[in-house]
Amino acid sequence: MVISDFAIKRPMITVVTMVALVIFGLFALGMLQTDEFPDIQAPVVLVGIPYPGGAPAGVEREVLKPVEDAIKGISGVDKIFGTATDGYAQIIVIFVFEKEISQATQDIRDAISSVRADLPVEMKEPILQRFDPTDRPIVSLTLASDSYSPAQLTRLADPAITSAFKGIAGVSQVNLVGEVKREMTIQLKPQALQAAGISVAQVVQALQAQNIATPIGNVSGALDERAIRLQGRLEGPADFMQLVVAERNGQLIRLGQVADALDGTQEQRSLALYWSRKSAAPGEGGKEAIGIDITKSKGYSTTAVSKKIAATTAQLEKTLPPGVRM
């Protein structure tokens, strides 16, 4: 009985092939990116229409209803949801899945343009945005403290903490919730203004002209060229009080003579509350904090970006002042 060499080698070739496939499969598994939502274009368009000063009833009657009627005539529209609030109308337009999202967006623009002449002249230009599940934050953090105010926490979060997260590959946006931004308040003294012969418009003009930081030109040397930048940005109340408002009979009139500069904060537009099982008593509400929402870029793995965010968070926690936790 004769056994050919091919019959003997064939099982060996099969084993080698299977081992190679397993090795390549394990290597590919390690390189595989995972994500909660695939990168797809959902046929949903969000339409926002600002209407300053309009009450909800007026927004619905004068803006929301006419625009909705115009959008209903677009081919491929499945559902429409409209909401009218103070000075703003929002419309969610859901198309059938076969509708091309770019064409749907253009159709909405054309529909609004067709009724623009019938809409209020005070209405601002509509804002169209495509809905994308990947625009939702993948990580939400809280910067909280029992001793720091929301304004102080805002200064800790922006720009130091936000810049650290924005530097991570795969992070597209870092948004703060509950932030309280710094604002300088100028309280004018009517009697002092009248005595100095200065109008409110002059004070405003002086603030706009002198509180600037802008490039003004270049200086060319024998071997180099350097840019000159005017550094006139005022930092604190003391700087504002020394600002020159006008000149009368050779005497400089400064802002401190006709007004008071107060270091304050802007009106808070959002709110973030932090509640801990360890620190909160039964029935006690949450404490004001700063929320940090982090959104990833398209094409990046949610798992991989989240791990990088967690590592950066651990490093940032070591630099926080005592009594502040993230």
C-alpha positions in Angstrom: 0.0 0.0 0.0 1.4 3.4 -1.0 0.5 6.7 0.7 1.1 9.8 -1.3 3.0 12.8 0.2 0.0 15.1 -0.5 -2.3 12.9 1.7 0.1 13.3 4.6 0.7 17.1 4.2 -2.9 18.1 3.7 -3.9 17.7 7.4 -0.8 19.7 8.4 -1.7 22.5 6.0 -5.2 22.6 7.4 -3.9 22.9 11.0 -1.5 25.7 10.0 -4.3 27.6 8.3 -6.6 27.3 11.3 -3.8 28.5 13.6 -3.1 31.5 11.3 -6.8 32.4 11.2 -7.0 32.3 15.0 -4.0 34.5 15.4 -5.2 37.1 12.8 -8.7 36.9 14.4 -7.3 37.7 17.9 -5.2 40.6 16.5 -8.3 42.0 14.7 -10.4 41.7 17.8 -7.9 43.8 19.7 -8.1 46.5 17.0 -11.9 46.4 16.8 -13.6 49.7 17.9 -16.9 49.5 19.7 -19.5 52.2 19.8 -23.0 52.5 21.2 -24.4 54.2 18.1 -23.0 53.7 14.5 -22.3 56.8 12.4 -25.6 57.1 10.5 -27.5 60.1 9.2 -30.9 59.9 10.9 -33.7 61.6 8.7 -34.5 64.2 11.5 -34.0 67.9 11.2 -34.3 70.4 14.2 -35.5 73.9 13.3 -35.1 76.7 15.7 -36.7 80.2 15.0 -35.8 83.1 17.4 -38.6 85.6 17.8 -37.4 88.2 20.3 -40.0 89.6 22.6 -42.8 87.2 21.5 -45.0 85.6 24.0 -45.7 81.8 23.6 -49.1 82.4 22.2 -47.8 85.0 19.7 -44.9 82.8 18.7 -47.3 79.9 18.0 -49.8 82.1 16.0 -47.4 84.2 14.0 -44.4 81.9 13.5 -44.9 78.3 14.5 -48.2 77.6 12.7 -47.3 79.2 9.3 -43.9 77.5 9.2 -45.4 74.1 10.2 -48.0 74.4 7.4 -45.3 75.2 4.9 -43.2 72.2 6.0 -46.1 69.8 5.8 -46.1 70.2 2.1 -42.6 68.8 1.7 -42.4 65.3 0.2 -41.2 62.6 2.6 -42.3 64.3 5.8 -43.4 61.6 8.4 -44.1 63.6 11.6 -43.8 67.2 12.9 -43.5 68.3 16.5 -43.6 72.0 17.3 -43.1 73.9 20.6 -43.6 77.6 21.2 -41.8 79.3 24.2 -40.9 82.9 25.1 -39.2 84.4 22.0 -38.5 81.0 20.4 -40.1 78.4 18.2 -38.7 74.9 17.8 -39.9 72.4 15.2 -38.7 68.7 15.0 -39.2 67.3 11.5 -39.0 63.5 11.0 -38.7 62.3 7.5 -39.1 58.8 6.1 -35.8 56.9 6.2 -35.5 56.9 2.4 -35.3 60.7 2.4 -31.8 62.1 1.8 -30.9 64.3 4.9 -29.2 67.0 2.8 -32.1 67.3 0.5 -34.5 67.3 3.4 -32.6 70.2 5.0 -32.7 72.2 1.7 -36.4 71.5 1.3 -37.1 73.0 4.7 -35.1 76.1 3.9 -37.0 76.5 0.7 -40.4 76.0 2.4 -39.6 78.7 5.0 -38.4 81.1 2.3 -41.7 80.7 0.5 -43.6 82.1 3.5 -40.9 84.5 4.8 -42.8 87.6 3.5 -45.8 86.6 5.7 -43.7 86.1 8.9 -42.9 89.0 11.4 -40.0 91.2 10.4 -38.7 90.9 14.0 -38.1 87.2 13.4 -34.5 86.1 13.2 -33.1 83.7 10.6 -34.1 80.1 11.3 -31.4 77.7 12.6 -31.4 74.3 11.0 -29.6 71.4 12.6 -29.4 67.7 11.7 -30.1 65.3 14.6 -27.3 62.9 15.2 -27.2 60.5 18.2 -23.4 61.0 18.4 -23.9 64.6 19.4 -25.0 63.5 22.9 -22.4 63.6 25.6 -20.6 60.3 26.2 -19.3 61.4 29.7 -20.9 63.8 32.2 -18.9 65.0 35.1 -19.7 67.2 38.1 -17.4 69.8 39.8 -18.8 70.3 43.3 -17.8 71.9 46.6 -19.2 72.8 49.9 -17.1 75.9 50.3 -16.8 77.2 46.7 -19.5 79.2 44.9 -20.7 78.4 41.4 -18.8 81.4 40.2 -15.6 80.2 41.7 -16.1 76.7 40.4 -16.7 78.2 36.9 -13.3 79.9 37.0 -11.7 76.5 38.0 -13.5 74.7 35.2 -12.9 77.2 32.4 -10.4 77.3 30.9 -8.1 74.9 32.8 -10.3 71.8 33.1 -12.1 72.3 29.8 -8.8 72.8 27.9 -7.4 69.5 29.3 -10.4 67.6 28.1 -10.4 69.3 24.7 -6.8 68.2 24.2 -7.8 64.5 24.2 -7.9 62.9 20.8 -11.5 62.1 19.9 -13.1 64.8 22.0 -15.0 67.4 19.9 -16.8 69.5 22.5 -16.7 70.3 26.2 -19.8 72.2 27.5 -20.4 73.6 31.0 -23.8 73.4 32.7 -24.7 75.8 35.5 -21.7 78.1 34.8 -21.7 81.6 36.2 -19.5 83.8 34.1 -17.7 86.9 35.4 -19.1 90.3 34.5 -18.0 93.8 35.3 -20.9 96.1 36.3 -20.6 99.8 35.8 -23.0 101.8 38.0 -23.2 105.4 36.7 -23.7 108.4 39.0 -26.2 110.7 37.3 -25.3 113.8 39.4 -21.6 113.3 38.8 -22.2 112.9 35.1 -24.2 116.1 34.9 -21.6 118.1 36.9 -18.8 116.9 34.6 -20.9 117.5 31.4 -20.5 113.9 30.3 -23.3 111.8 28.6 -23.9 108.1 29.0 -23.0 107.6 25.3 -19.5 109.1 26.0 -19.0 106.6 28.8 -20.0 103.7 26.6 -17.8 104.9 23.8 -14.8 105.2 26.1 -15.3 101.6 27.4 -15.5 100.2 23.9 -12.5 102.2 22.7 -10.1 101.5 25.6 -11.1 98.0 26.7 -9.5 96.2 23.7 -6.6 93.9 22.8 -5.8 94.0 19.1 -2.8 93.8 16.7 -1.8 97.3 15.4 1.1 96.5 13.0 4.6 95.1 12.5 8.1 96.4 13.1 10.7 95.3 10.5 14.3 94.9 11.6 17.5 94.0 9.7 17.1 90.3 10.3 13.6 89.8 11.7 10.0 91.2 11.8 8.0 91.5 15.0 4.3 92.1 15.5 3.0 94.8 17.8 -0.1 94.1 19.8 -2.0 96.7 21.8 -2.7 95.2 25.3 -5.5 97.3 26.6 -7.8 94.6 28.1 -8.9 95.7 31.6 -8.9 93.0 34.3 -10.4 94.3 37.5 -12.5 97.2 39.0 -9.3 99.2 39.8 -8.4 99.2 36.1 -11.8 100.3 35.1 -11.9 103.1 37.6 -8.7 104.6 36.0 -10.2 104.6 32.5 -10.2 108.0 30.9 -13.8 109.1 29.9 -13.2 112.6 28.7 -11.0 115.7 29.0 -12.3 119.1 30.3 -10.1 122.2 30.4 -6.9 120.1 30.3 -8.1 117.9 33.1 -8.7 114.1 32.6 -12.0 112.8 33.8 -11.7 109.2 34.8 -14.5 106.6 35.1 -14.1 106.5 38.9 -15.3 110.1 39.2 -18.6 109.5 37.5 -19.3 105.8 38.1 -18.5 102.7 40.3 -17.0 99.5 38.9 -18.2 96.3 40.6 -16.8 92.9 40.0 -19.9 90.7 39.6 -21.3 87.8 37.6 -23.7 87.4 34.6 -27.2 86.2 35.0 -27.2 82.4 35.4 -28.9 80.7 32.4 -28.6 77.0 33.4 -28.4 75.1 36.7 -26.6 71.9 37.7 -27.3 70.2 41.1 -25.2 67.6 42.8 -26.6 65.2 45.3 -24.5 62.7 47.3 -25.9 59.9 49.5 -23.1 60.4 52.0 -23.4 64.1 52.5 -27.1 64.9 51.9 -29.6 64.5 54.7 -32.9 62.8 54.0 -35.2 65.1 52.0 -32.4 67.6 51.4 -32.1 69.0 47.8 -29.0 68.9 45.7 -26.3 71.6 45.9 -25.3 73.9 43.1 -22.4 72.6 41.1 -20.9 72.8 37.6 -21.7 70.1 35.1 -19.2 69.1 32.4 -20.6 67.4 29.3 -18.0 65.8 27.0 -18.9 64.9 23.4 -16.8 62.7 21.2 -15.8 63.2 17.5 -17.2 61.0 14.8 -15.2 58.0 13.8 -13.8 57.5 17.3 -14.6 54.6 19.7 -16.8 55.6 22.6 -15.0 53.1 24.9 -11.5 54.3 23.9 -12.3 58.0 24.3 -14.1 57.3 27.7 -11.0 55.6 29.0 -8.8 58.6 28.1 -11.3 60.9 29.8 -11.2 58.8 32.9 -7.4 58.9 33.0 -7.4 62.7 32.5 -10.0 63.1 35.2 -7.8 61.2 37.7 -4.9 63.5 36.9 -7.0 66.7 37.2 -8.4 65.6 40.6 -4.9 65.8 42.0 -4.7 69.5 41.1 -8.0 70.6 42.5 -8.1 72.8 45.6 -9.0 71.3 49.0 -12.8 70.9 49.3 -13.4 70.6 45.5 -14.2 67.2 44.0 -15.0 66.0 40.5 
